[in-house]
Amino acid sequence: MLKKLGIEGWFAAHFAYGIIQMIFIPILVPVFVLAQTKDAAVVGIVMGIIGFSGLSAPILGGLADKFKAHRWVQLIGVASYALAAVIFSMSGTTVALHILGAIFLGVGSASLLMMNPAFVVAGGYSQDEEALKLTRLNQIAIVGALVGGFLLSWLSTSADDGGLGLSHQQQFYVMALIAIASLLITALTNKEAAERVASGGADEQSEAEEDEGGNIGELLMSRFGLFLLAVFFITIGQGVITGQFPNYMGDVFGIDVALSSSALSVSAAVSLIVLVLAGNWMAKLGPAPVFVGALIASVASMVALVLVAMGGPAILAYVPLGLYVIYLQGIAVCDMSQPSVADKNSSVGAGLTQGLLMFSIAIAYAVGNVVGGFSAKEFGFESLAVVVAIVSGLSALIAFISLIGKKQSS
């Protein structure tokens, strides 16, 4: 039944990714670290380390290709989540343990965000099968985020208000149990999928050695490098606006945090439907046109948000929030389609391909957060949508040019 739906057992790893990366890390970790250290600077360091640990992705991906260890890199990712949760539960006020836990969280997220899509796009599936499995994989992460949100709320709410009222340390125990359960399920079900990727990666690597000498420099100067540049710019925009989202909506439109948070929940629910439509389009058109279309939708929503902002705080709240939800749908479709685009334009193994993609995303998101903070401080929060529109437009232009070049060369 699950196979007919396009779901495999190892998708449990991406379900855990949705719970932990999308909910527990951004909510539980900063709150816990601040409560323990009373130092917001330490919180920034810890969260920054989580992000920059994603730069390990090309190394892990390259090793997975070289030693055909794709299965083990995926399992290391889930195990890193469990280990990080245990470390945080025992860290107390020790900053060194907070940093160690952050490193494992970053390695876990990088491994899973790199390897889980690779299991699909390098698995030798037909275009229809690949589109279906990518759709389900991304939906599983969103469902994980929804489950994680409700779960963390229940765990942290006091018993008098209907929750369990667990301490932060106990919440990390729950996080560890989730990761361990996912690890067991994944270990029992990912062997066949990993073997498909390993054999495909070996074929791609041998072709790369024959055709281009396996030169990474040449790869980055090819159409694949152009695609990474497009991903880099769209992710900068994502970092600019998501890092300041509640502040932006509050300052520019007078929308309170509660309403902004509700918009994110609505966006997650809408994504479950949008990803199905995007998956159908990918099955018919391939991933590249869908990726470019999602970029165009993101640009259009930001341009519209700039125009709406000219009306000031008096504008109805659902208009800017609705435009932001549209932007997030474009990003969600980009996230789903870009591993496949990367795989089809790369001449190296699946692990290194997805690792380089993850590397580009990690750097760009960090840059985007810095740019967003600087722009808000120097030019006001209303400048953020302008910046996002510009960099997203550059991304769409670069991606479109790469597609035109591909058609002309074929």
Rosetta blueprint (number, residue, H / E / L):
1 M L
2 L L
3 K L
4 K L
5 L L
6 G L
7 I L
8 E L
9 G H
10 W H
11 F H
12 A H
13 A H
14 H H
15 F H
16 A H
17 Y H
18 G H
19 I H
20 I H
21 Q H
22 M H
23 I H
24 F H
25 I H
26 P H
27 I H
28 L H
29 V H
30 P H
31 V H
32 F H
33 V H
34 L H
35 A H
36 Q H
37 T H
38 K L
39 D L
40 A H
41 A H
42 V H
43 V H
44 G H
45 I H
46 V H
47 M H
48 G H
49 I H
50 I H
51 G H
52 F H
53 S H
54 G H
55 L H
56 S H
57 A H
58 P H
59 I H
60 L H
61 G H
62 G H
63 L H
64 A H
65 D H
66 K H
67 F H
68 K L
69 A L
70 H H
71 R H
72 W H
73 V H
74 Q H
75 L H
76 I H
77 G H
78 V H
79 A H
80 S H
81 Y H
82 A H
83 L H
84 A H
85 A H
86 V H
87 I H
88 F H
89 S H
90 M H
91 S H
92 G L
93 T L
94 T L
95 V H
96 A H
97 L H
98 H H
99 I H
100 L H
101 G H
102 A H
103 I H
104 F H
105 L H
106 G H
107 V H
108 G H
109 S H
110 A H
111 S H
112 L H
113 L H
114 M H
115 M H
116 N H
117 P H
118 A H
119 F H
120 V H
121 V H
122 A L
123 G L
124 G L
125 Y L
126 S L
127 Q H
128 D H
129 E H
130 E H
131 A H
132 L H
133 K H
134 L H
135 T H
136 R H
137 L H
138 N H
139 Q H
140 I H
141 A H
142 I H
143 V H
144 G H
145 A H
146 L H
147 V H
148 G H
149 G H
150 F H
151 L H
152 L H
153 S H
154 W H
155 L H
156 S H
157 T L
158 S L
159 A H
160 D H
161 D H
162 G L
163 G L
164 L L
165 G L
166 L L
167 S L
168 H H
169 Q H
170 Q H
171 Q H
172 F H
173 Y H
174 V H
175 M H
176 A H
177 L H
178 I H
179 A H
180 I H
181 A H
182 S H
183 L H
184 L H
185 I H
186 T H
187 A H
188 L H
189 T H
190 N L
191 K H
192 E H
193 A H
194 A H
195 E H
196 R H
197 V H
198 A H
199 S H
200 G H
201 G H
202 A H
203 D H
204 E H
205 Q H
206 S H
207 E H
208 A H
209 E H
210 E H
211 D H
212 E L
213 G L
214 G L
215 N L
216 I H
217 G H
218 E H
219 L H
220 L H
221 M L
222 S L
223 R H
224 F H
225 G H
226 L H
227 F H
228 L H
229 L H
230 A H
231 V H
232 F H
233 F H
234 I H
235 T H
236 I H
237 G H
238 Q H
239 G H
240 V H
241 I H
242 T H
243 G L
244 Q L
245 F H
246 P H
247 N H
248 Y H
249 M H
250 G H
251 D H
252 V H
253 F H
254 G L
255 I L
256 D L
257 V H
258 A H
259 L H
260 S H
261 S H
262 S H
263 A H
264 L H
265 S H
266 V H
267 S H
268 A H
269 A H
270 V H
271 S H
272 L H
273 I H
274 V H
275 L H
276 V H
277 L H
278 A H
279 G H
280 N H
281 W H
282 M H
283 A H
284 K H
285 L H
286 G L
287 P H
288 A H
289 P H
290 V H
291 F H
292 V H
293 G H
294 A H
295 L H
296 I H
297 A H
298 S H
299 V H
300 A H
301 S H
302 M H
303 V H
304 A H
305 L H
306 V H
307 L H
308 V H
309 A H
310 M L
311 G L
312 G L
313 P L
314 A L
315 I L
316 L L
317 A L
318 Y H
319 V H
320 P H
321 L H
322 G H
323 L H
324 Y H
325 V H
326 I H
327 Y H
328 L H
329 Q H
330 G H
331 I H
332 A H
333 V H
334 C H
335 D H
336 M H
337 S H
338 Q H
339 P H
340 S H
341 V H
342 A H
343 D H
344 K H
345 N H
346 S L
347 S L
348 V L
349 G L
350 A H
351 G H
352 L H
353 T H
354 Q H
355 G H
356 L H
357 L H
358 M H
359 F H
360 S H
361 I H
362 A H
363 I H
364 A H
365 Y H
366 A H
367 V H
368 G H
369 N H
370 V H
371 V H
372 G H
373 G H
374 F H
375 S H
376 A H
377 K H
378 E H
379 F H
380 G L
381 F L
382 E L
383 S H
384 L H
385 A H
386 V H
387 V H
388 V H
389 A H
390 I H
391 V H
392 S H
393 G H
394 L H
395 S H
396 A H
397 L H
398 I H
399 A H
400 F H
401 I H
402 S H
403 L H
404 I H
405 G H
406 K H
407 K H
408 Q H
409 S H
410 S L
